[in-house]
């Protein structure tokens, strides 16, 4: 029996982070979106805490897989290596396509309703680097990447909101 070796988690994590970097998106870019989404709800929130939340989200396999698939499709479209009509659909970010949002939404679902509603807000309002990617400022196809960055930011926002709530409850228990 010929057994295939599983892909190591560290390899998947490194590949996903490298793909983001290759596409010009930093953890700080995403953390700035998280901060924008959460600062009004969390007194004393720091950008460093947002970076930490983004880093934790990027450790999840669902997010890593979504990044690898979406970025690969964007890059293949840039190289014109997809078959028609998929090439044109992805290259032009066809309005009725929706697969990009579906992959992003699937990745954020593990972060609950806050993640989902935050993703919807980001998909509609295009905050920070998401706007730059969506408006195609500069070169490249970002049909999947803009939605994936939104999913990561939404997931990190949700994670942060839940963590802060847990800390507040723990502080109340200590005071009792």
C-alpha positions as CSV (number, residue, x, y, z in Angstrom):
1,X,0.0,0.0,0.0
2,X,1.4,3.4,-1.0
3,X,0.6,5.9,1.7
4,X,0.9,9.6,1.0
5,X,2.4,11.7,3.6
6,X,0.2,14.5,5.0
7,X,1.2,18.1,4.4
8,X,2.6,19.4,7.7
9,X,0.8,22.2,9.4
10,X,3.9,24.3,9.5
11,X,4.3,24.0,5.8
12,X,0.7,25.1,5.2
13,X,1.1,28.0,7.6
14,X,4.3,29.2,6.0
15,X,2.9,28.9,2.5
16,X,-0.2,30.9,3.4
17,X,1.7,33.7,5.1
18,X,4.2,33.8,2.2
19,X,1.3,34.0,-0.3
20,X,-0.1,37.1,1.6
21,X,3.4,38.7,1.6
22,X,3.9,38.0,-2.1
23,X,0.6,39.8,-2.8
24,X,1.7,42.8,-0.8
25,X,-0.6,42.4,2.2
26,X,0.9,42.6,5.7
27,X,-0.4,41.6,9.0
28,X,-0.4,45.3,9.9
29,X,-2.6,46.1,6.9
30,X,-5.2,43.6,8.2
31,X,-4.7,44.7,11.9
32,X,-5.5,48.3,10.9
33,X,-8.9,47.1,9.6
34,X,-9.5,45.1,12.8
35,X,-8.7,48.2,14.9
36,X,-11.1,50.3,12.8
37,X,-13.8,47.7,13.3
38,X,-13.3,47.2,17.1
39,X,-11.9,50.4,18.7
40,X,-15.3,51.9,19.4
41,X,-16.3,48.8,21.4
42,X,-13.0,48.2,23.3
43,X,-11.6,51.0,25.4
44,X,-7.8,50.9,25.4
45,X,-7.6,48.6,22.3
46,X,-4.1,48.7,20.7
47,X,-2.9,48.0,17.3
48,X,-0.5,45.4,18.7
49,X,-3.5,43.5,20.1
50,X,-5.1,43.6,16.7
51,X,-1.9,42.2,15.1
52,X,-1.9,39.4,17.6
53,X,-5.5,38.5,16.8
54,X,-4.7,38.5,13.0
55,X,-1.7,36.2,13.7
56,X,-3.9,33.8,15.7
57,X,-6.5,33.7,12.9
58,X,-3.7,33.0,10.3
59,X,-2.9,29.8,12.3
60,X,-6.3,28.2,11.5
61,X,-6.2,25.7,8.7
62,X,-9.6,26.9,7.2
63,X,-8.1,30.3,6.7
64,X,-4.8,29.0,5.4
65,X,-6.5,26.7,2.8
66,X,-8.8,29.6,1.7
67,X,-5.8,31.8,1.2
68,X,-3.8,29.2,-0.8
69,X,-6.7,28.5,-3.1
70,X,-7.8,32.1,-3.7
71,X,-4.4,33.5,-4.1
72,X,-3.4,30.7,-6.5
73,X,-6.5,31.4,-8.6
74,X,-5.7,35.2,-8.7
75,X,-2.2,34.5,-9.7
76,X,-3.2,32.0,-12.4
77,X,-5.6,34.6,-13.8
78,X,-2.8,37.2,-13.9
79,X,-0.7,34.8,-16.0
80,X,-3.8,34.0,-18.2
81,X,-3.5,30.3,-17.3
82,X,-7.2,29.6,-16.7
83,X,-9.6,28.2,-19.2
84,X,-12.3,30.4,-20.7
85,X,-14.7,31.7,-19.5
86,X,-13.3,31.3,-16.0
87,X,-10.2,33.3,-17.0
88,X,-12.3,36.3,-18.0
89,X,-14.7,35.9,-15.0
90,X,-11.9,36.0,-12.5
91,X,-9.8,38.6,-14.3
92,X,-12.7,41.0,-14.5
93,X,-14.1,40.1,-11.0
94,X,-17.5,39.4,-12.6
95,X,-20.2,40.8,-10.4
96,X,-22.4,37.7,-10.3
97,X,-19.5,35.3,-9.8
98,X,-19.7,35.0,-5.9
99,X,-17.3,32.1,-5.5
100,X,-14.7,34.5,-4.0
101,X,-17.2,35.6,-1.4
102,X,-18.3,32.0,-0.8
103,X,-14.7,30.9,0.0
104,X,-14.1,33.9,2.2
105,X,-17.4,33.4,4.1
106,X,-16.7,29.7,4.5
107,X,-13.4,30.6,6.2
108,X,-14.9,33.1,8.5
109,X,-17.9,30.9,9.6
110,X,-15.8,29.2,12.3
111,X,-15.8,32.6,14.1
112,X,-19.5,32.9,14.6
113,X,-22.1,35.5,13.9
114,X,-19.9,38.4,14.8
115,X,-17.4,37.2,12.2
116,X,-20.1,36.7,9.6
117,X,-21.7,40.1,10.1
118,X,-18.4,41.9,10.2
119,X,-17.4,40.2,7.0
120,X,-20.6,41.4,5.3
121,X,-19.8,44.9,6.5
122,X,-16.3,44.8,5.2
123,X,-17.4,43.3,1.9
124,X,-19.8,46.2,1.4
125,X,-17.7,49.1,2.7
126,X,-14.2,48.0,1.6
127,X,-12.1,49.4,4.4
128,X,-8.3,49.9,4.3
129,X,-6.3,47.6,2.1
130,X,-9.5,45.8,1.0
131,X,-10.5,49.0,-0.9
132,X,-7.1,49.1,-2.6
133,X,-7.3,45.5,-3.7
134,X,-10.9,45.8,-4.8
135,X,-10.4,48.9,-6.9
136,X,-7.4,47.2,-8.6
137,X,-5.1,50.1,-7.7
138,X,-1.9,49.0,-9.3
139,X,-1.3,45.8,-11.2
140,X,-2.7,42.4,-10.5
141,X,-5.9,40.4,-10.1
142,X,-7.3,40.4,-6.6
143,X,-10.7,38.9,-7.1
144,X,-10.2,36.4,-4.3
145,X,-7.6,38.3,-2.2
146,X,-9.8,41.3,-1.3
147,X,-12.5,39.0,0.1
148,X,-10.0,36.8,1.9
149,X,-8.4,39.8,3.6
150,X,-11.9,40.8,4.7
151,X,-12.5,37.4,6.0
152,X,-9.3,37.4,8.0
153,X,-10.1,40.9,9.4
154,X,-13.6,39.8,10.3
155,X,-12.4,36.6,12.0
156,X,-9.8,38.6,14.0
157,X,-12.4,41.1,15.0
158,X,-14.7,38.4,16.2
159,X,-11.8,36.6,18.0
160,X,-10.8,39.9,19.7
161,X,-14.4,40.7,20.7
162,X,-14.9,37.3,22.3
163,X,-11.5,37.5,24.1
164,X,-12.2,40.9,25.5
165,X,-15.6,39.8,26.7
166,X,-14.0,36.8,28.4
167,X,-11.4,39.1,30.1
168,X,-14.2,41.4,31.3
169,X,-16.1,38.5,32.8
170,X,-13.0,37.1,34.5
171,X,-12.4,40.5,36.1
172,X,-15.9,40.6,37.4
173,X,-15.5,37.1,38.9
174,X,-12.3,38.2,40.7
175,X,-14.1,41.3,42.1
176,X,-16.9,39.1,43.6
